[in-house]
């Protein structure tokens, strides 16, 4: 049966409209057509009946009332109502390892939602060769777990970000520091979200043995000599685990992160973290990552097509 796939270009905001965002959609549709299905690049705000809708970026219940976000909401609701799929493009979990002057052509794809709580990440049938391929292409190598280290790294998310579930980021920061001090006297480094340009102005801490990471510092630099990373539920946890630094996830639901199965959850264990085996997890998260060449050739669509009706 021939399937129809529609990419919605108007789901990309008018500001920050990089060509790369459009290239994602163009390449995906080219791959759909290359495999004999019908792919359509749509620039309007009206909905087109299709088996799979493709959009760059996500939307959530707290999203602002903006045309591109309203379109994303309408797409998700319409596809769900009809029992059809929505493909969502999200950031590459391995992005931290790619130099800023190189193309970021690997991206993360999921059906119908983000995080395992709401989305499907194509990891039902895992092919170990996929992780090996990504490692080779990106020059990635998981490091052995650290058996020594000095500081605790707290990674903050965007202030007001939907994934924090209305938990104020600075309240989270103070709460976490207070709880850590019940179990450890290690130095604490607080890292703001690199995409939140306002963070240097609101992350103000005057606490003993606590310092704020300076803007422009890489995650690798902050992880150097770190004993553990504490985070609510966002993607720096992936970088930490690959770099061999155990993660403590403060969101109690493991399905609201991409690493819940290999995270610690109780700060009372901060001095004795469980060092989970990471191999199966790394192979699973590799299954949702595809590069531009794989989109354009249709290899990505050929794989994802198998899950359109599940």
Protein Blocks (a to p, Z undefined) as FASTA:
>chain_A
ZZdddddfklpcfbhpafklmmmmmmmmmmmmmnopacdddfbfbdcddfbdcdeddddf
kbccdfklmmmmmmmmmmmmnopacddddddfklmmpcfkbccfbccddehiacjklmce
himbccfklmmmmmmmnopacddddfbdfbdcdddddehiaklnopafklmmmmmmmmmm
mmoccdcdddddfklmklmmmmccddehiacddehiafklmmgopabdcdfklmklmmmm
mnopacddfbfblklccklmmccfbfklmmmccdddfklmmmmmmmmgccfklmmnommm
mmmmmmmmZZ
